[in-house]
Amino acid sequence: MATPQPPRVQPGSFLTLHYRLAGPGGDIINTFADKPATLTLGSGELSPAVEQRLLGLEEGARATFSIPSGEAFGERNPEMLQWVARKLLRQLGDPDEQYHVGDVVQFPTPDGMGSYAGAVQQVGRHDGDEAVLFDFNHPLAGQPVTFEVQVIGVL
């Protein structure tokens, strides 16, 4: 009797896995020390370049991939650097919030169903108003990425 083959990752697979995404400055996400992540391939939780590397891996596999600059999360886009008026920030969140360079702030999407993050680049004035300059690029945009994965379960 043939030994059953372990399931392999395919488009649409529901996965339980540990993963680590790191750039030249170190880890951005690392689930290895915590509980594993669960996600559906193709749902947009991982970038397409990262998902491509999961395809075909067997349940139980552990692998590390080097993804070239710009491929995992695109190139840095200068238009993603945007000033946000302090007035608007007060409406969106805590009116007494203090912003510091390096802080990552979550913003609601226009439909209110999700959120996106911006990293504070500068606090000051823009067009005569108090404002904060945010970088809405992914922190690993335009950088080489190391993607390490351990596939725990494939459904």
N, CA, C and O atoms as a GROMACS GRO file, in nm:
protein
  620
    1MET      N    1   0.085  -0.118   0.000
    1MET     CA    2   0.000   0.000   0.000
    1MET      C    3   0.088   0.123   0.000
    1MET      O    4   0.183   0.132   0.078
    2ALA      N    5   0.059   0.217  -0.086
    2ALA     CA    6   0.140   0.339  -0.096
    2ALA      C    7   0.118   0.426   0.028
    2ALA      O    8   0.007   0.436   0.080
    3THR      N    9   0.226   0.489   0.072
    3THR     CA   10   0.215   0.582   0.184
    3THR      C   11   0.145   0.707   0.134
    3THR      O   12   0.183   0.762   0.031
    4PRO      N   13   0.042   0.754   0.206
    4PRO     CA   14  -0.026   0.876   0.160
    4PRO      C   15   0.071   0.995   0.164
    4PRO      O   16   0.148   1.012   0.258
    5GLN      N   17   0.064   1.075   0.060
    5GLN     CA   18   0.149   1.194   0.053
    5GLN      C   19   0.090   1.303   0.142
    5GLN      O   20  -0.032   1.320   0.148
    6PRO      N   21   0.177   1.377   0.213
    6PRO     CA   22   0.123   1.487   0.293
    6PRO      C   23   0.061   1.592   0.200
    6PRO      O   24   0.105   1.608   0.087
    7PRO      N   25  -0.042   1.663   0.248
    7PRO     CA   26  -0.104   1.766   0.164
    7PRO      C   27  -0.002   1.875   0.128
    7PRO      O   28   0.088   1.906   0.206
    8ARG      N   29  -0.018   1.931   0.008
    8ARG     CA   30   0.068   2.040  -0.038
    8ARG      C   31  -0.012   2.169  -0.048
    8ARG      O   32  -0.133   2.167  -0.070
    9VAL      N   33   0.057   2.279  -0.032
    9VAL     CA   34  -0.005   2.411  -0.042
    9VAL      C   35  -0.046   2.436  -0.187
    9VAL      O   36   0.034   2.420  -0.279
   10GLN      N   37  -0.171   2.476  -0.207
   10GLN     CA   38  -0.224   2.509  -0.339
   10GLN      C   39  -0.297   2.643  -0.330
   10GLN      O   40  -0.326   2.689  -0.219
   11PRO      N   41  -0.328   2.706  -0.445
   11PRO     CA   42  -0.407   2.829  -0.440
   11PRO      C   43  -0.537   2.802  -0.364
   11PRO      O   44  -0.604   2.702  -0.389
   12GLY      N   45  -0.572   2.891  -0.270
   12GLY     CA   46  -0.695   2.874  -0.193
   12GLY      C   47  -0.681   2.786  -0.070
   12GLY      O   48  -0.777   2.773   0.005
   13SER      N   49  -0.562   2.725  -0.047
   13SER     CA   50  -0.544   2.641   0.072
   13SER      C   51  -0.563   2.723   0.198
   13SER      O   52  -0.527   2.841   0.204
   14PHE      N   53  -0.621   2.659   0.300
   14PHE     CA   54  -0.630   2.718   0.434
   14PHE      C   55  -0.509   2.666   0.510
   14PHE      O   56  -0.491   2.545   0.523
   15LEU      N   57  -0.426   2.758   0.560
   15LEU     CA   58  -0.298   2.719   0.620
   15LEU      C   59  -0.289   2.756   0.766
   15LEU      O   60  -0.342   2.858   0.810
   16THR      N   61  -0.220   2.672   0.840
   16THR     CA   62  -0.172   2.706   0.974
   16THR      C   63  -0.021   2.703   0.960
   16THR      O   64   0.037   2.604   0.915
   17LEU      N   65   0.043   2.812   0.998
   17LEU     CA   66   0.187   2.820   0.977
   17LEU      C   67   0.252   2.918   1.073
   17LEU      O   68   0.188   3.007   1.129
   18HIS      N   69   0.382   2.898   1.089
   18HIS     CA   70   0.465   2.999   1.153
   18HIS      C   71   0.540   3.068   1.041
   18HIS      O   72   0.583   3.003   0.946
   19TYR      N   73   0.555   3.201   1.052
   19TYR     CA   74   0.636   3.268   0.950
   19TYR      C   75   0.706   3.389   1.008
   19TYR      O   76   0.668   3.445   1.111
   20ARG      N   77   0.811   3.426   0.937
   20ARG     CA   78   0.893   3.542   0.976
   20ARG      C   79   0.923   3.620   0.850
   20ARG      O   80   0.969   3.564   0.750
   21LEU      N   81   0.897   3.751   0.854
   21LEU     CA   82   0.935   3.841   0.745
   21LEU      C   83   1.038   3.937   0.802
   21LEU      O   84   1.013   4.002   0.903
   22ALA      N   85   1.152   3.946   0.737
   22ALA     CA   86   1.256   4.035   0.786
   22ALA      C   87   1.317   4.111   0.670
   22ALA      O   88   1.329   4.059   0.558
   23GLY      N   89   1.355   4.234   0.697
   23GLY     CA   90   1.430   4.315   0.602
   23GLY      C   91   1.570   4.333   0.654
   23GLY      O   92   1.609   4.269   0.752
   24PRO      N   93   1.648   4.420   0.590
   24PRO     CA   94   1.786   4.443   0.634
   24PRO      C   95   1.794   4.490   0.779
   24PRO      O   96   1.896   4.469   0.846
   25GLY      N   97   1.687   4.554   0.829
   25GLY     CA   98   1.688   4.604   0.966
   25GLY      C   99   1.638   4.505   1.069
   25GLY      O  100   1.630   4.538   1.187
   26GLY      N  101   1.603   4.384   1.027
   26GLY     CA  102   1.554   4.283   1.122
   26GLY      C  103   1.410   4.246   1.097
   26GLY      O  104   1.350   4.283   0.995
   27ASP      N  105   1.354   4.172   1.192
   27ASP     CA  106   1.218   4.118   1.179
   27ASP      C  107   1.112   4.226   1.178
   27ASP      O  108   1.119   4.322   1.255
   28ILE      N  109   1.014   4.210   1.091
   28ILE     CA  110   0.894   4.292   1.090
   28ILE      C  111   0.780   4.211   1.154
   28ILE      O  112   0.703   4.264   1.234
   29ILE      N  113   0.771   4.085   1.117
   29ILE     CA  114   0.670   3.993   1.173
   29ILE      C  115   0.742   3.862   1.203
   29ILE      O  116   0.820   3.813   1.121
   30ASN      N  117   0.716   3.806   1.320
   30ASN     CA  118   0.773   3.675   1.353
   30ASN      C  119   0.676   3.604   1.446
   30ASN      O  120   0.656   3.647   1.560
   31THR      N  121   0.614   3.494   1.398
   31THR     CA  122   0.517   3.421   1.480
   31THR      C  123   0.580   3.300   1.548
   31THR      O  124   0.511   3.231   1.623
   32PHE      N  125   0.708   3.272   1.523
   32PHE     CA  126   0.769   3.148   1.575
   32PHE      C  127   0.766   3.139   1.727
   32PHE      O  128   0.755   3.029   1.781
   33ALA      N  129   0.777   3.251   1.798
   33ALA     CA  130   0.779   3.248   1.944
   33ALA      C  131   0.638   3.254   2.003
   33ALA      O  132   0.621   3.244   2.124
   34ASP      N  133   0.538   3.270   1.916
   34ASP     CA  134   0.401   3.290   1.962
   34ASP      C  135   0.313   3.183   1.900
   34ASP      O  136   0.362   3.080   1.855
   35LYS      N  137   0.182   3.207   1.897
   35LYS     CA  138   0.094   3.109   1.834
   35LYS      C  139   0.102   3.123   1.682
   35LYS      O  140   0.125   3.233   1.631
   36PRO      N  141   0.083   3.014   1.609
   36PRO     CA  142   0.093   3.020   1.463
   36PRO      C  143  -0.020   3.102   1.402
   36PRO      O  144  -0.123   3.126   1.465
   37ALA      N  145   0.002   3.144   1.279
   37ALA     CA  146  -0.097   3.220   1.203
   37ALA      C  147  -0.184   3.123   1.125
   37ALA      O  148  -0.140   3.014   1.089
   38THR      N  149  -0.308   3.164   1.099
   38THR     CA  150  -0.395   3.088   1.009
   38THR      C  151  -0.441   3.185   0.902
   38THR      O  152  -0.478   3.298   0.932
   39LEU      N  153  -0.440   3.140   0.779
   39LEU     CA  154  -0.482   3.226   0.669
   39LEU      C  155  -0.520   3.142   0.549
   39LEU      O  156  -0.486   3.024   0.540
   40THR      N  157  -0.590   3.206   0.457
   40THR     CA  158  -0.627   3.141   0.332
   40THR      C  159  -0.542   3.201   0.221
   40THR      O  160  -0.538   3.322   0.203
   41LEU      N  161  -0.473   3.115   0.147
   41LEU     CA  162  -0.389   3.162   0.038
   41LEU      C  163  -0.476   3.232  -0.067
   41LEU      O  164  -0.580   3.180  -0.107
   42GLY      N  165  -0.432   3.350  -0.110
   42GLY     CA  166  -0.506   3.425  -0.210
   42GLY      C  167  -0.601   3.528  -0.152
   42GLY      O  168  -0.668   3.600  -0.226
   43SER      N  169  -0.608   3.537  -0.018
   43SER     CA  170  -0.701   3.632   0.044
   43SER      C  171  -0.637   3.769   0.065
   43SER      O  172  -0.703   3.861   0.113
   44GLY      N  173  -0.509   3.783   0.030
   44GLY     CA  174  -0.444   3.913   0.043
   44GLY      C  175  -0.374   3.936   0.176
   44GLY      O  176  -0.322   4.045   0.200
   45GLU      N  177  -0.373   3.835   0.264
   45GLU     CA  178  -0.306   3.852   0.394
   45GLU      C  179  -0.154   3.854   0.377
   45GLU      O  180  -0.083   3.918   0.455
   46LEU      N  181  -0.106   3.783   0.277
   46LEU     CA  182   0.037   3.786   0.243
   46LEU      C  183   0.049   3.843   0.102
   46LEU      O  184  -0.044   3.833   0.022
   47SER      N  185   0.163   3.903   0.073
   47SER     CA  186   0.180   3.959  -0.062
   47SER      C  187   0.188   3.845  -0.164
   47SER      O  188   0.228   3.734  -0.129
   48PRO      N  189   0.149   3.871  -0.291
   48PRO     CA  190   0.154   3.766  -0.394
   48PRO      C  191   0.293   3.702  -0.406
   48PRO      O  192   0.303   3.581  -0.427
   49ALA      N  193   0.400   3.782  -0.393
   49ALA     CA  194   0.535   3.725  -0.405
   49ALA      C  195   0.565   3.628  -0.292
   49ALA      O  196   0.634   3.528  -0.312
   50VAL      N  197   0.515   3.657  -0.174
   50VAL     CA  198   0.534   3.567  -0.059
   50VAL      C  199   0.448   3.441  -0.079
   50VAL      O  200   0.495   3.330  -0.055
   51GLU      N  201   0.324   3.459  -0.122
   51GLU     CA  202   0.235   3.345  -0.143
   51GLU      C  203   0.290   3.249  -0.248
   51GLU      O  204   0.279   3.128  -0.234
   52GLN      N  205   0.351   3.305  -0.356
   52GLN     CA  206   0.407   3.221  -0.463
   52GLN      C  207   0.505   3.120  -0.406
   52GLN      O  208   0.511   3.005  -0.452
   53ARG      N  209   0.582   3.162  -0.305
   53ARG     CA  210   0.686   3.074  -0.250
   53ARG      C  211   0.627   2.964  -0.163
   53ARG      O  212   0.695   2.865  -0.135
   54LEU      N  213   0.503   2.980  -0.120
   54LEU     CA  214   0.438   2.876  -0.039
   54LEU      C  215   0.383   2.763  -0.125
   54LEU      O  216   0.373   2.649  -0.080
   55LEU      N  217   0.346   2.795  -0.249
   55LEU     CA  218   0.283   2.695  -0.336
   55LEU      C  219   0.371   2.572  -0.351
   55LEU      O  220   0.490   2.582  -0.380
   56GLY      N  221   0.310   2.456  -0.331
   56GLY     CA  222   0.381   2.330  -0.350
   56GLY      C  223   0.452   2.279  -0.224
   56GLY      O  224   0.496   2.164  -0.222
   57LEU      N  225   0.463   2.361  -0.120
   57LEU     CA  226   0.526   2.312   0.004
   57LEU      C  227   0.436   2.208   0.069
   57LEU      O  228   0.314   2.220   0.067
   58GLU      N  229   0.497   2.104   0.126
   58GLU     CA  230   0.422   2.000   0.195
   58GLU      C  231   0.393   2.042   0.338
   58GLU      O  232   0.467   2.120   0.398
   59GLU      N  233   0.284   1.987   0.392
   59GLU     CA  234   0.256   2.004   0.534
   59GLU      C  235   0.378   1.956   0.612
   59GLU      O  236   0.432   1.849   0.583
   60GLY      N  237   0.423   2.035   0.709
   60GLY     CA  238   0.541   1.999   0.788
   60GLY      C  239   0.671   2.058   0.736
   60GLY      O  240   0.773   2.055   0.806
   61ALA      N  241   0.668   2.114   0.614
   61ALA     CA  242   0.791   2.169   0.555
   61ALA      C  243   0.833   2.295   0.628
   61ALA      O  244   0.751   2.370   0.680
   62ARG      N  245   0.965   2.317   0.629
   62ARG     CA  246   1.020   2.442   0.680
   62ARG      C  247   1.116   2.492   0.574
   62ARG      O  248   1.199   2.416   0.524
   63ALA      N  249   1.106   2.621   0.540
   63ALA     CA  250   1.189   2.674   0.432
   63ALA      C  251   1.218   2.821   0.458
   63ALA      O  252   1.143   2.890   0.528
   64THR      N  253   1.327   2.868   0.399
   64THR     CA  254   1.362   3.010   0.405
   64THR      C  255   1.388   3.058   0.263
   64THR      O  256   1.458   2.992   0.186
   65PHE      N  257   1.329   3.172   0.228
   65PHE     CA  258   1.343   3.228   0.094
   65PHE      C  259   1.401   3.368   0.104
   65PHE      O  260   1.368   3.444   0.195
   66SER      N  261   1.488   3.402   0.008
   66SER     CA  262   1.535   3.540  -0.006
   66SER      C  263   1.460   3.600  -0.123
   66SER      O  264   1.467   3.549  -0.235
   67ILE      N  265   1.389   3.709  -0.098
   67ILE     CA  266   1.308   3.773  -0.202
   67ILE      C  267   1.377   3.904  -0.238
   67ILE      O  268   1.403   3.986  -0.150
   68PRO      N  269   1.407   3.926  -0.367
   68PRO     CA  270   1.482   4.046  -0.408
   68PRO      C  271   1.410   4.177  -0.377
   68PRO      O  272   1.288   4.181  -0.361
   69SER      N  273   1.488   4.284  -0.369
   69SER     CA  274   1.436   4.419  -0.342
   69SER      C  275   1.315   4.449  -0.428
   69SER      O  276   1.316   4.427  -0.549
   70GLY      N  277   1.211   4.500  -0.364
   70GLY     CA  278   1.094   4.547  -0.437
   70GLY      C  279   0.996   4.440  -0.478
   70GLY      O  280   0.882   4.472  -0.513
   71GLU      N  281   1.036   4.312  -0.474
   71GLU     CA  282   0.945   4.207  -0.523
   71GLU      C  283   0.837   4.172  -0.420
   71GLU      O  284   0.722   4.151  -0.457
   72ALA      N  285   0.873   4.167  -0.292
   72ALA     CA  286   0.777   4.123  -0.190
   72ALA      C  287   0.668   4.228  -0.166
   72ALA      O  288   0.551   4.193  -0.154
   73PHE      N  289   0.706   4.356  -0.157
   73PHE     CA  290   0.609   4.460  -0.121
   73PHE      C  291   0.619   4.581  -0.212
   73PHE      O  292   0.581   4.691  -0.173
   74GLY      N  293   0.669   4.562  -0.334
   74GLY     CA  294   0.678   4.672  -0.430
   74GLY      C  295   0.792   4.768  -0.398
   74GLY      O  296   0.860   4.756  -0.296
   75GLU      N  297   0.809   4.862  -0.487
   75GLU     CA  298   0.911   4.965  -0.466
   75GLU      C  299   0.851   5.072  -0.376
   75GLU      O  300   0.729   5.084  -0.363
   76ARG      N  301   0.938   5.150  -0.314
   76ARG     CA  302   0.889   5.263  -0.233
   76ARG      C  303   0.826   5.365  -0.327
   76ARG      O  304   0.881   5.396  -0.433
   77ASN      N  305   0.711   5.417  -0.289
   77ASN     CA  306   0.639   5.514  -0.370
   77ASN      C  307   0.640   5.648  -0.297
   77ASN      O  308   0.582   5.660  -0.188
   78PRO      N  309   0.706   5.751  -0.356
   78PRO     CA  310   0.712   5.880  -0.288
   78PRO      C  311   0.574   5.943  -0.264
   78PRO      O  312   0.559   6.026  -0.175
   79GLU      N  313   0.475   5.905  -0.343
   79GLU     CA  314   0.340   5.958  -0.324
   79GLU      C  315   0.272   5.902  -0.198
   79GLU      O  316   0.168   5.951  -0.155
   80MET      N  317   0.332   5.797  -0.141
   80MET     CA  318   0.278   5.739  -0.018
   80MET      C  319   0.326   5.813   0.106
   80MET      O  320   0.290   5.777   0.218
   81LEU      N  321   0.408   5.918   0.087
   81LEU     CA  322   0.446   6.008   0.197
   81LEU      C  323   0.344   6.120   0.196
   81LEU      O  324   0.336   6.196   0.099
   82GLN      N  325   0.265   6.132   0.303
   82GLN     CA  326   0.157   6.230   0.302
   82GLN      C  327   0.146   6.302   0.436
   82GLN      O  328   0.157   6.242   0.543
   83TRP      N  329   0.123   6.433   0.426
   83TRP     CA  330   0.095   6.514   0.545
   83TRP      C  331  -0.051   6.494   0.582
   83TRP      O  332  -0.138   6.497   0.495
   84VAL      N  333  -0.078   6.475   0.711
   84VAL     CA  334  -0.214   6.465   0.761
   84VAL      C  335  -0.231   6.575   0.866
   84VAL      O  336  -0.154   6.582   0.962
   85ALA      N  337  -0.332   6.660   0.846
   85ALA     CA  338  -0.355   6.772   0.938
   85ALA      C  339  -0.390   6.720   1.076
   85ALA      O  340  -0.463   6.623   1.091
   86ARG      N  341  -0.336   6.787   1.178
   86ARG     CA  342  -0.362   6.751   1.317
   86ARG      C  343  -0.513   6.752   1.346
   86ARG      O  344  -0.562   6.671   1.424
   87LYS      N  345  -0.585   6.846   1.281
   87LYS     CA  346  -0.730   6.858   1.294
   87LYS      C  347  -0.799   6.726   1.255
   87LYS      O  348  -0.888   6.679   1.326
   88LEU      N  349  -0.756   6.667   1.144
   88LEU     CA  350  -0.813   6.540   1.098
   88LEU      C  351  -0.775   6.426   1.193
   88LEU      O  352  -0.857   6.340   1.224
   89LEU      N  353  -0.651   6.426   1.240
   89LEU     CA  354  -0.606   6.322   1.333
   89LEU      C  355  -0.689   6.326   1.461
   89LEU      O  356  -0.722   6.221   1.517
   90ARG      N  357  -0.724   6.446   1.507
   90ARG     CA  358  -0.808   6.458   1.628
   90ARG      C  359  -0.946   6.397   1.602
   90ARG      O  360  -1.003   6.333   1.691
   91GLN      N  361  -0.999   6.416   1.481
   91GLN     CA  362  -1.132   6.360   1.447
   91GLN      C  363  -1.127   6.208   1.440
   91GLN      O  364  -1.221   6.140   1.480
   92LEU      N  365  -1.016   6.154   1.387
   92LEU     CA  366  -1.005   6.009   1.365
   92LEU      C  367  -0.975   5.931   1.492
   92LEU      O  368  -1.010   5.814   1.502
   93GLY      N  369  -0.909   5.996   1.588
   93GLY     CA  370  -0.864   5.918   1.704
   93GLY      C  371  -0.865   6.001   1.832
   93GLY      O  372  -0.949   6.088   1.851
   94ASP      N  373  -0.771   5.972   1.917
   94ASP     CA  374  -0.758   6.039   2.046
   94ASP      C  375  -0.711   6.182   2.024
   94ASP      O  376  -0.603   6.204   1.968
   95PRO      N  377  -0.791   6.283   2.067
   95PRO     CA  378  -0.754   6.423   2.042
   95PRO      C  379  -0.624   6.465   2.113
   95PRO      O  380  -0.560   6.561   2.072
   96ASP      N  381  -0.585   6.392   2.218
   96ASP     CA  382  -0.463   6.427   2.293
   96ASP      C  383  -0.342   6.345   2.250
   96ASP      O  384  -0.235   6.356   2.311
   97GLU      N  385  -0.357   6.262   2.146
   97GLU     CA  386  -0.248   6.175   2.101
   97GLU      C  387  -0.122   6.256   2.069
   97GLU      O  388  -0.128   6.360   2.003
   98GLN      N  389  -0.008   6.207   2.117
   98GLN     CA  390   0.122   6.267   2.083
   98GLN      C  391   0.186   6.179   1.977
   98GLN      O  392   0.186   6.056   1.990
   99TYR      N  393   0.240   6.239   1.872
   99TYR     CA  394   0.301   6.162   1.764
   99TYR      C  395   0.451   6.183   1.768
   99TYR      O  396   0.499   6.295   1.784
  100HIS      N  397   0.526   6.074   1.753
  100HIS     CA  398   0.673   6.079   1.756
  100HIS      C  399   0.726   6.006   1.632
  100HIS      O  400   0.666   5.909   1.587
  101VAL      N  401   0.836   6.053   1.579
  101VAL     CA  402   0.898   5.989   1.462
  101VAL      C  403   0.921   5.841   1.493
  101VAL      O  404   0.975   5.806   1.598
  102GLY      N  405   0.878   5.756   1.400
  102GLY     CA  406   0.892   5.612   1.417
  102GLY      C  407   0.764   5.544   1.464
  102GLY      O  408   0.749   5.423   1.446
  103ASP      N  409   0.671   5.621   1.524
  103ASP     CA  410   0.543   5.561   1.566
  103ASP      C  411   0.470   5.507   1.444
  103ASP      O  412   0.476   5.565   1.336
  104VAL      N  413   0.401   5.396   1.461
  104VAL     CA  414   0.315   5.342   1.356
  104VAL      C  415   0.171   5.361   1.401
  104VAL      O  416   0.132   5.318   1.510
  105VAL      N  417   0.092   5.427   1.316
  105VAL     CA  418  -0.046   5.462   1.350
  105VAL      C  419  -0.140   5.390   1.255
  105VAL      O  420  -0.118   5.388   1.134
  106GLN      N  421  -0.246   5.330   1.310
  106GLN     CA  422  -0.347   5.262   1.228
  106GLN      C  423  -0.455   5.362   1.189
  106GLN      O  424  -0.503   5.440   1.271
  107PHE      N  425  -0.492   5.359   1.063
  107PHE     CA  426  -0.600   5.443   1.010
  107PHE      C  427  -0.710   5.353   0.958
  107PHE      O  428  -0.682   5.248   0.900
  108PRO      N  429  -0.839   5.392   0.977
  108PRO     CA  430  -0.947   5.311   0.920
  108PRO      C  431  -0.953   5.331   0.768
  108PRO      O  432  -0.925   5.440   0.718
  109THR      N  433  -0.990   5.226   0.697
  109THR     CA  434  -1.014   5.240   0.553
  109THR      C  435  -1.143   5.319   0.534
  109THR      O  436  -1.226   5.322   0.625
  110PRO      N  437  -1.161   5.382   0.417
  110PRO     CA  438  -1.282   5.464   0.396
  110PRO      C  439  -1.412   5.387   0.422
  110PRO      O  440  -1.510   5.446   0.466
  111ASP      N  441  -1.413   5.255   0.394
  111ASP     CA  442  -1.537   5.179   0.417
  111ASP      C  443  -1.551   5.134   0.563
  111ASP      O  444  -1.654   5.077   0.600
  112GLY      N  445  -1.448   5.162   0.646
  112GLY     CA  446  -1.454   5.126   0.786
  112GLY      C  447  -1.434   4.978   0.815
  112GLY      O  448  -1.441   4.936   0.930
  113MET      N  449  -1.410   4.898   0.711
  113MET     CA  450  -1.400   4.753   0.727
  113MET      C  451  -1.259   4.706   0.764
  113MET      O  452  -1.242   4.595   0.815
  114GLY      N  453  -1.160   4.789   0.738
  114GLY     CA  454  -1.023   4.747   0.766
  114GLY      C  455  -0.941   4.863   0.815
  114GLY      O  456  -0.993   4.967   0.854
  115SER      N  457  -0.811   4.844   0.812
  115SER     CA  458  -0.723   4.953   0.852
  115SER      C  459  -0.593   4.944   0.773
  115SER      O  460  -0.562   4.841   0.715
  116TYR      N  461  -0.519   5.053   0.773
  116TYR     CA  462  -0.388   5.055   0.712
  116TYR      C  463  -0.298   5.137   0.803
  116TYR      O  464  -0.346   5.218   0.882
  117ALA      N  465  -0.169   5.115   0.790
  117ALA     CA  466  -0.075   5.175   0.884
  117ALA      C  467   0.011   5.280   0.815
  117ALA      O  468   0.044   5.269   0.697
  118GLY      N  469   0.045   5.382   0.892
  118GLY     CA  470   0.139   5.484   0.846
  118GLY      C  471   0.243   5.506   0.954
  118GLY      O  472   0.210   5.510   1.073
  119ALA      N  473   0.367   5.521   0.913
  119ALA     CA  474   0.476   5.546   1.009
  119ALA      C  475   0.506   5.696   1.011
  119ALA      O  476   0.521   5.758   0.906
  120VAL      N  477   0.515   5.752   1.131
  120VAL     CA  478   0.542   5.895   1.146
  120VAL      C  479   0.686   5.925   1.100
  120VAL      O  480   0.782   5.865   1.148
  121GLN      N  481   0.698   6.021   1.006
  121GLN     CA  482   0.828   6.062   0.955
  121GLN      C  483   0.870   6.196   1.014
  121GLN      O  484   0.989   6.221   1.038
  122GLN      N  485   0.771   6.283   1.038
  122GLN     CA  486   0.801   6.419   1.081
  122GLN      C  487   0.676   6.477   1.147
  122GLN      O  488   0.564   6.449   1.106
  123VAL      N  489   0.697   6.558   1.251
  123VAL     CA  490   0.587   6.629   1.316
  123VAL      C  491   0.619   6.777   1.301
  123VAL      O  492   0.729   6.820   1.336
  124GLY      N  493   0.524   6.855   1.251
  124GLY     CA  494   0.553   6.997   1.230
  124GLY      C  495   0.436   7.071   1.172
  124GLY      O  496   0.320   7.052   1.211
  125ARG      N  497   0.468   7.158   1.076
  125ARG     CA  498   0.364   7.238   1.012
  125ARG      C  499   0.368   7.212   0.861
  125ARG      O  500   0.475   7.193   0.803
  126HIS      N  501   0.250   7.212   0.801
  126HIS     CA  502   0.238   7.196   0.656
  126HIS      C  503   0.124   7.284   0.610
  126HIS      O  504   0.014   7.279   0.666
  127ASP      N  505   0.149   7.366   0.510
  127ASP     CA  506   0.048   7.461   0.460
  127ASP      C  507  -0.009   7.546   0.575
  127ASP      O  508  -0.128   7.577   0.577
  128GLY      N  509   0.078   7.583   0.669
  128GLY     CA  510   0.037   7.672   0.778
  128GLY      C  511  -0.036   7.606   0.893
  128GLY      O  512  -0.067   7.672   0.992
  129ASP      N  513  -0.064   7.476   0.883
  129ASP     CA  514  -0.136   7.406   0.991
  129ASP      C  515  -0.045   7.305   1.059
  129ASP      O  516   0.051   7.256   0.999
  130GLU      N  517  -0.076   7.274   1.186
  130GLU     CA  518  -0.006   7.165   1.253
  130GLU      C  519  -0.039   7.037   1.178
  130GLU      O  520  -0.155   7.012   1.145
  131ALA      N  521   0.063   6.956   1.152
  131ALA     CA  522   0.041   6.834   1.074
  131ALA      C  523   0.148   6.732   1.107
  131ALA      O  524   0.250   6.763   1.169
  132VAL      N  525   0.124   6.610   1.063
  132VAL     CA  526   0.217   6.499   1.081
  132VAL      C  527   0.240   6.436   0.944
  132VAL      O  528   0.146   6.409   0.870
  133LEU      N  529   0.369   6.413   0.910
  133LEU     CA  530   0.404   6.348   0.784
  133LEU      C  531   0.410   6.197   0.807
  133LEU      O  532   0.490   6.148   0.888
  134PHE      N  533   0.324   6.124   0.735
  134PHE     CA  534   0.320   5.978   0.746
  134PHE      C  535   0.375   5.913   0.620
  134PHE      O  536   0.360   5.965   0.510
  135ASP      N  537   0.439   5.798   0.639
  135ASP     CA  538   0.482   5.714   0.528
  135ASP      C  539   0.389   5.593   0.525
  135ASP      O  540   0.391   5.510   0.617
  136PHE      N  541   0.307   5.584   0.419
  136PHE     CA  542   0.211   5.474   0.408
  136PHE      C  543   0.266   5.358   0.325
  136PHE      O  544   0.193   5.263   0.297
  137ASN      N  545   0.395   5.364   0.286
  137ASN     CA  546   0.458   5.249   0.221
  137ASN      C  547   0.468   5.134   0.322
  137ASN      O  548   0.477   5.158   0.442
  138HIS      N  549   0.465   5.011   0.271
  138HIS     CA  550   0.493   4.897   0.359
  138HIS      C  551   0.634   4.914   0.412
  138HIS      O  552   0.722   4.958   0.337
  139PRO      N  553   0.660   4.880   0.540
  139PRO     CA  554   0.796   4.899   0.594
  139PRO      C  555   0.905   4.826   0.516
  139PRO      O  556   1.022   4.864   0.523
  140LEU      N  557   0.868   4.722   0.441
  140LEU     CA  558   0.968   4.647   0.364
  140LEU      C  559   0.965   4.681   0.214
  140LEU      O  560   1.030   4.614   0.135
  141ALA      N  561   0.889   4.784   0.176
  141ALA     CA  562   0.884   4.823   0.034
  141ALA      C  563   1.023   4.862  -0.012
  141ALA      O  564   1.095   4.934   0.057
  142GLY      N  565   1.061   4.813  -0.131
  142GLY     CA  566   1.190   4.849  -0.190
  142GLY      C  567   1.309   4.785  -0.123
  142GLY      O  568   1.423   4.823  -0.149
  143GLN      N  569   1.286   4.687  -0.035
  143GLN     CA  570   1.397   4.622   0.034
  143GLN      C  571   1.398   4.472   0.006
  143GLN      O  572   1.294   4.413  -0.022
  144PRO      N  573   1.516   4.412   0.015
  144PRO     CA  574   1.520   4.266   0.006
  144PRO      C  575   1.456   4.208   0.133
  144PRO      O  576   1.471   4.264   0.242
  145VAL      N  577   1.386   4.098   0.118
  145VAL     CA  578   1.311   4.039   0.228
  145VAL      C  579   1.352   3.894   0.247
  145VAL      O  580   1.369   3.820   0.150
  146THR      N  581   1.366   3.854   0.374
  146THR     CA  582   1.384   3.713   0.407
  146THR      C  583   1.249   3.663   0.458
  146THR      O  584   1.191   3.722   0.549
  147PHE      N  585   1.201   3.554   0.399
  147PHE     CA  586   1.074   3.495   0.437
  147PHE      C  587   1.103   3.353   0.483
  147PHE      O  588   1.146   3.268   0.405
  148GLU      N  589   1.079   3.327   0.611
  148GLU     CA  590   1.099   3.194   0.668
  148GLU      C  591   0.962   3.141   0.705
  148GLU      O  592   0.880   3.213   0.761
  149VAL      N  593   0.938   3.014   0.674
  149VAL     CA  594   0.805   2.956   0.699
  149VAL      C  595   0.817   2.814   0.749
  149VAL      O  596   0.907   2.740   0.710
  150GLN      N  597   0.724   2.776   0.837
  150GLN     CA  598   0.706   2.638   0.877
  150GLN      C  599   0.558   2.608   0.857
  150GLN      O  600   0.474   2.664   0.927
  151VAL      N  601   0.526   2.519   0.763
  151VAL     CA  602   0.388   2.486   0.732
  151VAL      C  603   0.343   2.380   0.833
  151VAL      O  604   0.394   2.268   0.834
  152ILE      N  605   0.247   2.416   0.919
  152ILE     CA  606   0.200   2.325   1.022
  152ILE      C  607   0.083   2.241   0.970
  152ILE      O  608   0.079   2.119   0.991
  153GLY      N  609  -0.012   2.306   0.903
  153GLY     CA  610  -0.128   2.234   0.852
  153GLY      C  611  -0.177   2.291   0.721
  153GLY      O  612  -0.171   2.412   0.699
  154VAL      N  613  -0.226   2.203   0.633
  154VAL     CA  614  -0.282   2.245   0.503
  154VAL      C  615  -0.420   2.180   0.491
  154VAL      O  616  -0.434   2.058   0.498
  155LEU      N  617  -0.522   2.264   0.472
  155LEU     CA  618  -0.658   2.212   0.451
  155LEU      C  619  -0.709   2.256   0.316
  155LEU      O  620  -0.821   2.223   0.278
   0.00000   0.00000   0.00000
